[in-house]
């Protein structure tokens, strides 16, 4: 529940409940619930039944009006004490203005400690006043006069009212204090719990524990903050994991580049030293040395170009120059440019275009790089059989797909999902004397992804490797 809603409910309760409590107090509620407070309860009984008490006393006295001597007997005194004696009612019998009997007592019985303390502290400053509620005057044959009075001790009634006020305000204050405490607890406890959970998670993040997942489902004002913290934690966790992967890749890069550069550089140094020492004496041998040096230099250049390319992708500095081109024409150009490289190793490169004329929107230079890398891999990892590479283009409901298949040494099933990872080489490629940084296919994946496409690898019936590229046709994209 929202904190604002809780505050509104609390404000309403703070207004309504004390009002209801006051209504209960003023409607004689306490007289029925605080019967243990004797002095207070008796006050309510007398105050609410004033006329009834007068009538009962009248009914009690009437049968003896013809024999008023009865009021001087012990029997009357005992009955009067039993029926009408309490803290506020006084039955008094006097003869010739001389009090012969009274139920009044300075001490009030059955008072609790609080009542006794309140009564004594208040009675010290109050005048003692009694009023006659009923008065019967009898004249005896002997000439004596008998007066029977039912009196009300108004002083004690006033004191009882003051006790009522004191008890009322005490209970009223206690009720409001308890109510306020309950409402504050109702509002503050969820806040404390929320802050505790948020603080724990943020402290764990501060300590570097980015796996301390924050699960918060209270649906209150802290929900948005909790979601933001969890989103921040998740982003930081992914960032750190990515950074760790990059660190590992960086180390692998250094190791791979160092390994791959060492071989051609060592070879170049050996051939240069041979030229300096005059080992290559004939012009033909010198030309062979220089061609080898040139070849190794191209290897180093290709390796550095791959490294530069993948670094640009990492920094997001690659800008695509997309153009709408005819797919058949583009694939034909790819075959024309790469066919000579395949022919040099005794292989064959062919194109099977089995769809209607289709346009795609790509960066031709970057996309050509994909075909160059894939074809070069097929050449590097060819088998003892004559190399055959087939480019197949087709179309379905999901768009255009291009398969580049060879009959090379292939890739193990467990390696298929990893060959697009940077610097990854299968066990087969490690056992071959071929050059490569292991980032050629990774560059292909980056280029295809930047065009909104997908690239995957699978084994084919020739035990070789098939690289599948999927793109959207330009006509379909433009109609969306």
Secondary structure, DSSP 8 states (H G I E B T S, - for coil): --HHHHHHHHHHHHHHHHHHHHHHHHTTHHHHH-TTSHHHHHHHHHHHTHHHHHHHHHHHHHTTTT-GGGGGSHHHHHHHHHHH-SSSEEEEEEETTEEEEE---SS-SS--HHHHHHHHHHHTTS---EEEEEEEEEE-TTS-EEEEEEEEEHHHHHHHHHHHHHHHHHHHHHHHHHHHHHHHHHHHHHHHHHHHHHHHHHHHHHHT-TT--------STTHHHHHHHHHHHHHHHHHHHHHHHHHHHHHHHHHHHHHHHHHHHHHHHHHHHHHHTT---SHHHHHHHHHHHHHHHHHHHHHHHHHHHHHHHHTT------EEEEHHHHHHHHHHHHHHHHHHTT-EEEEEE-S---EEEE-HHHHHHHHHHHHHHHHHT--SS--EEEEEEEEETTEEEEEEEE-SS---HHHHTTTTSTT---HHHHTS-----S-HHHHHHHHHHHTT-EEEEEE-TTSSEEEEEEE--HHHHHH-
